[in-house]
Amino acid sequence: MIEIRDVWKRLGGFWVLRGVNMRVNSVVTLVGPNGSGKTTLVKIIAGVLEPSRGEVLVDGRRPRVPASVLGVVFHTPMLYPELTVRENLKLFAKLSGGRLVGCPLGVCKVLDKPVKALSFGWRRRVDVVRALLPDPPNLVIDEPTTGLDEEARGELLDLLKERGAALLTSPFPLGIGHEVRIEDVQYAGGS
Ligand SMILES: Nc1ncnc2c1ncn2[C@@H]1O[C@H](COP(=O)(O)OP(=O)(O)OP(=O)(O)O)[C@@H](O)[C@H]1O
């Protein structure tokens, strides 16, 4: 369960987020125009940005949550380009206490390739698998459709349905999970 409690964020002299209140306990896609604060909210949930006001709880924890409780996937993959996929997954499994089970998103096909040799879509696939290694009950993915083909999106949706909570952001409607407009979960007045 991801609980966003009255989260405000001021950046560059503007209130980007104005009192966001939201509880996520299933697959939820957050939609909104470019610049409406979706990525900012993901960063706050991930604990890499502090809210100006308010708090985020993930299964009752805050502000920084272990990878075993919250998996995070940003738009830019968090992988070591010089290492192979196998080496990356081994390293992150060690750090997060998880392990690779089966071949999610087809990663076994690319295990021995260096990450720098992969296409963007394959790097994103590997990055999602990296986040899922410790089997976190909660997940947040910024722009999940970017780079993923239809087959990978379908498999990703199946993987997400197994989570307690998955918050996705996309600049366009995905047809995945329950859609929530960012304007509808904060105080009226917009930006
Ligand atoms: N470090 C920063 N300093 C100043 N302003 C920032 C900073 N980061 C983001 N912003 C501003 O905050 C607003 C929200 O940005 P954010 O990236 O969260 O929006 P978004 O909804 O994810 O957009 P998109 O759909 O285009 O990805 C934008 O106006 C952006 O310019």
The ligand as a Tripos MOL2 file, in Angstrom:
@<TRIPOS>MOLECULE
LIG
   31    33     1     0     0
SMALL
NO_CHARGES

@<TRIPOS>ATOM
      1 N1         14.7360   20.4130  -10.4990 N.pl3     1 LIG1
      2 C1         13.7650   21.2070  -10.9280 C.ar      1 LIG1
      3 N2         13.8480   22.5470  -10.7800 N.ar      1 LIG1
      4 C2         12.8480   23.3430  -11.1860 C.ar      1 LIG1
      5 N3         11.7140   22.9050  -11.7500 N.ar      1 LIG1
      6 C3         11.5780   21.5920  -11.9200 C.ar      1 LIG1
      7 C4         12.5910   20.6620  -11.5220 C.ar      1 LIG1
      8 N4         12.1590   19.4090  -11.8040 N.ar      1 LIG1
      9 C5         10.9490   19.5530  -12.3730 C.ar      1 LIG1
     10 N5         10.5950   20.8480  -12.4470 N.ar      1 LIG1
     11 C6          9.3400   21.3780  -12.9930 C.3       1 LIG1
     12 O1          8.2820   20.7450  -12.3080 O.3       1 LIG1
     13 C7          7.1760   20.5550  -13.1850 C.3       1 LIG1
     14 C8          6.7310   19.1060  -13.1250 C.3       1 LIG1
     15 O2          7.7230   18.2900  -13.7460 O.3       1 LIG1
     16 P1          7.5540   16.7050  -13.8370 P.3       1 LIG1
     17 O3          8.7350   16.1930  -14.5660 O.co2     1 LIG1
     18 O4          7.2540   16.1700  -12.4820 O.co2     1 LIG1
     19 O5          6.2240   16.6020  -14.7190 O.3       1 LIG1
     20 P2          5.6130   15.3390  -15.4800 P.3       1 LIG1
     21 O6          4.1250   15.3840  -15.2100 O.co2     1 LIG1
     22 O7          6.3280   14.1020  -15.1090 O.co2     1 LIG1
     23 O8          5.8950   15.7430  -16.9840 O.3       1 LIG1
     24 P3          6.0320   14.8510  -18.3340 P.3       1 LIG1
     25 O9          4.6720   14.2750  -18.6130 O.co2     1 LIG1
     26 O10         6.4380   15.8810  -19.3340 O.co2     1 LIG1
     27 O11         7.0900   13.8140  -18.0910 O.co2     1 LIG1
     28 C9          7.6250   21.0310  -14.5540 C.3       1 LIG1
     29 O12         7.1240   22.3310  -14.7570 O.3       1 LIG1
     30 C10         9.1320   21.0420  -14.4550 C.3       1 LIG1
     31 O13         9.6950   22.0160  -15.2980 O.3       1 LIG1
@<TRIPOS>BOND
     1     1     2 1
     2     2     3 ar
     3     2     7 ar
     4     3     4 ar
     5     4     5 ar
     6     5     6 ar
     7     6     7 ar
     8     6    10 ar
     9     7     8 ar
    10     8     9 ar
    11     9    10 ar
    12    10    11 1
    13    11    12 1
    14    11    30 1
    15    12    13 1
    16    13    14 1
    17    13    28 1
    18    14    15 1
    19    15    16 1
    20    16    17 2
    21    16    18 1
    22    16    19 1
    23    19    20 1
    24    20    21 2
    25    20    22 1
    26    20    23 1
    27    23    24 1
    28    24    25 2
    29    24    26 1
    30    24    27 1
    31    28    29 1
    32    28    30 1
    33    30    31 1
@<TRIPOS>SUBSTRUCTURE
     1 LIG1         1 GROUP 0 **** ****
